[in-house]
Each structure stands twice: as structure tokens, then as C-alpha cells.
């Protein structure tokens, strides 16, 4: 089984909380670190961990993936099918990929919390794209309740499995660009409805004209969420 052995860590002050931020597909933690540097510097008394996915990317050997997308969607049909129902059906087929990723991410999350003598209640999970999907999965399936989850351009997947087997209903912030061409904007409303159905308090923020990327205004909202400001 794969194991997370690479990470970038920032510690600001004496950590009373931990933020674990997962990079996307065809991506790496170094690129994510550059993108969110301002966000990281403003998290007081916090440890921020950016783990590197242990799986080389099937598209670009120098990049990483949390699980194979092409194993379950070789033609990238999820991006082009006309309806959300067809799109989410494809993501549902990816259940084995999420289970495989969670099997090595969950022990990592426990190790990170234990490093600072903290429990899941002080743990925030964040992610972008594929990393956002895995962050949502892990937040719902972690054996202990987490403090919250922030999804940048993600979707709740595989939703049928999660709706039946979720263990927690943490607060969630969904951030999505209304011009996203890779994970369709409709995914935000779909995810919000499914999360609310299982008891998650959900906030959302639309990046006007936002494409498939992390934006400064989105990071500002994430910072407010983690710092406990009312959204």
C-alpha cells in the first residue's frame, strides 16, 4: 500500500490547530505551497501541512495524483456529459480510488494530529480539485469528528457511498468558480444539497468568472472559515 512520506510543513506560533491542504490532480505540493503562501502566513498558532501524493501521475510523470482518474474515466467524459446525473454517476464509479487514497491519507492525518498532541476536533481539511474531493471524503469518513473542511473546485464523490457510510457531519465551506471548465460549477450546488442532507452545516462562495484554480478571494473566505468568522 502507498504511504505519504513527503510533506511541506509550516508552523506559526504554538499550534492549537492543524490545517492539512491537499493538492490537485497533475499537481504537487510545491506548486500548491507557492499558491497559498499568503494564506498560510496568516494562520496564527497553527501548523499547516501540505502532503505530497505518493502516486506518480498517469499524465505527467513529474506530477502526482491521489488516485487514477483514467482508470475510471479514460475519456474524461465527466467533463463533457450533458447532465449532473451522468457526471456524478462517473464519479460514483471512482469509489475504489477514493477508498485506496483514504487508506493511506487517514493514518497520515492521525500522525499529524498526534505530532502536536491534538485531536481531530482541531483538524481542518482543505483541498483543490481532486484534493478537494479527497478532503471531503476524509472529513466525512475520519474516525473522529474534524473541525471543518474547505473544498476548492471539488465535488462530493462517491456520493452514494458517502451518504450511506459517512461517520461525521463537519462544517464545510464550498468554493467554486462559475466559469470552471473542469469540475462544472453545478457541482457546488449538488454537493451542498447532499452534505446538508447528512447534517453538515454548509457555507459556499462563488468566484465570479473563476476558472479551475485557487483564487485570492477564495483563500480569504477560507481564512475566515478556519478563523471562525461568520460567513
LINURTA-V863598 format. One record per residue. N is the residue number from 1. SS is DSSP state (@ for helix, = for strand, . for the rest). OMEGA is omega in degrees with one decimal (* if undefined). Layout:
BEGIN
[[N | SS | OMEGA] [N | SS | OMEGA]]
END
This chain:
BEGIN
[[1 | . | 177.9] [2 | . | 178.6] [3 | . | 177.2] [4 | . | -178.4] [5 | . | 179.5] [6 | . | 178.7] [7 | = | 168.7] [8 | = | -174.6] [9 | = | 172.5] [10 | = | 178.1] [11 | = | 179.4] [12 | = | -179.8] [13 | . | 177.0] [14 | . | -172.5] [15 | . | 170.6] [16 | . | 178.4] [17 | = | -177.7] [18 | = | 172.6] [19 | = | 173.9] [20 | = | -174.0] [21 | = | -175.7] [22 | = | 178.7] [23 | . | -176.4] [24 | . | 178.9] [25 | . | -173.1] [26 | . | -172.6] [27 | = | 176.5] [28 | . | -176.2] [29 | @ | 178.5] [30 | @ | 178.1] [31 | @ | 178.0] [32 | @ | -179.5] [33 | @ | 178.4] [34 | @ | -176.5] [35 | @ | -172.6] [36 | . | -174.8] [37 | @ | 179.2] [38 | @ | 176.7] [39 | @ | -178.4] [40 | @ | -175.0] [41 | @ | -176.7] [42 | . | 177.3] [43 | . | -176.2] [44 | . | 178.5] [45 | . | -173.1] [46 | = | 170.7] [47 | = | 179.7] [48 | = | -178.6] [49 | = | 176.4] [50 | = | -179.7] [51 | = | 174.7] [52 | . | 175.9] [53 | . | -176.0] [54 | . | -174.6] [55 | = | 175.1] [56 | = | -175.4] [57 | . | 179.6] [58 | . | -178.3] [59 | . | -175.3] [60 | . | -170.6] [61 | . | 179.5] [62 | . | 178.1] [63 | . | -175.3] [64 | = | 175.1] [65 | = | 176.3] [66 | . | 172.2] [67 | . | -178.6] [68 | . | 173.0] [69 | . | -174.0] [70 | . | 175.0] [71 | . | -176.3] [72 | . | -178.4] [73 | . | -172.4] [74 | . | -178.0] [75 | . | -178.2] [76 | . | -176.2] [77 | @ | -179.1] [78 | @ | -178.2] [79 | @ | -168.1] [80 | . | -178.6] [81 | . | -170.1] [82 | . | -174.4] [83 | . | 175.6] [84 | @ | 179.4] [85 | @ | 178.1] [86 | @ | -179.8] [87 | @ | -177.5] [88 | @ | 175.5] [89 | @ | 177.8] [90 | @ | 178.6] [91 | @ | 177.0] [92 | @ | 178.0] [93 | . | -177.3] [94 | . | -178.3] [95 | @ | 179.0] [96 | @ | 178.0] [97 | @ | 177.3] [98 | @ | 179.4] [99 | @ | 178.5] [100 | @ | -179.6] [101 | @ | -179.2] [102 | @ | -178.8] [103 | @ | 176.5] [104 | @ | 177.3] [105 | @ | -175.2] [106 | @ | 176.0] [107 | @ | 176.8] [108 | @ | 179.3] [109 | @ | 178.5] [110 | @ | 178.6] [111 | @ | -179.1] [112 | @ | 178.7] [113 | @ | -178.5] [114 | @ | -179.8] [115 | @ | -177.5] [116 | . | -179.7] [117 | . | -177.3] [118 | . | 177.2] [119 | . | 178.3] [120 | @ | -177.2] [121 | @ | 177.4] [122 | @ | -174.6] [123 | = | 173.3] [124 | = | 177.2] [125 | = | 177.8] [126 | = | 177.6] [127 | = | 177.6] [128 | = | 173.7] [129 | . | 178.1] [130 | @ | 176.6] [131 | @ | 176.7] [132 | @ | 178.9] [133 | @ | 179.1] [134 | @ | 177.6] [135 | @ | 176.9] [136 | @ | 179.3] [137 | @ | -177.0] [138 | @ | 179.8] [139 | @ | -179.9] [140 | @ | -172.6] [141 | @ | 179.2] [142 | . | -176.0] [143 | . | 176.9] [144 | . | 177.6] [145 | . | 177.7] [146 | . | -176.1] [147 | . | -178.8] [148 | = | -177.9] [149 | = | 176.4] [150 | = | -179.1] [151 | = | 173.0] [152 | = | 175.6] [153 | . | -179.3] [154 | . | 176.6] [155 | . | 176.4] [156 | . | -177.0] [157 | . | -12.9] [158 | . | -166.7] [159 | @ | -179.0] [160 | @ | 178.0] [161 | @ | -176.6] [162 | @ | 179.9] [163 | @ | 179.7] [164 | @ | -168.3] [165 | @ | -177.9] [166 | . | 179.9] [167 | . | -175.4] [168 | . | 177.1] [169 | . | -174.1] [170 | . | 170.3] [171 | . | -177.1] [172 | = | 170.7] [173 | = | 177.8] [174 | = | 179.5] [175 | = | -175.1] [176 | = | 175.5] [177 | = | -178.2] [178 | . | 174.7] [179 | . | -179.8] [180 | . | -177.0] [181 | . | -178.3] [182 | . | 171.0] [183 | . | -168.8] [184 | . | -176.3] [185 | . | -179.7] [186 | @ | 179.4] [187 | @ | -178.2] [188 | @ | 179.7] [189 | @ | 176.7] [190 | @ | -178.0] [191 | @ | 179.4] [192 | @ | -178.0] [193 | @ | -180.0] [194 | @ | 179.6] [195 | @ | 178.8] [196 | @ | 179.9] [197 | @ | 179.3] [198 | . | 170.6] [199 | . | 179.4] [200 | . | 168.6] [201 | . | -172.4] [202 | = | 169.1] [203 | = | 179.7] [204 | = | 177.8] [205 | = | 179.7] [206 | = | 173.8] [207 | = | -177.3] [208 | . | -177.3] [209 | . | -175.9] [210 | . | 176.3] [211 | . | -173.9] [212 | . | 179.4] [213 | . | 175.1] [214 | . | -178.3] [215 | . | -178.8] [216 | @ | 179.3] [217 | @ | 174.7] [218 | @ | 178.2] [219 | @ | 178.1] [220 | @ | 177.6] [221 | @ | 178.0] [222 | @ | 178.8] [223 | @ | 177.6] [224 | @ | -179.6] [225 | @ | -177.2] [226 | @ | 179.3] [227 | . | 173.9] [228 | . | 177.7] [229 | . | -179.0] [230 | . | -177.3] [231 | . | *]]
END
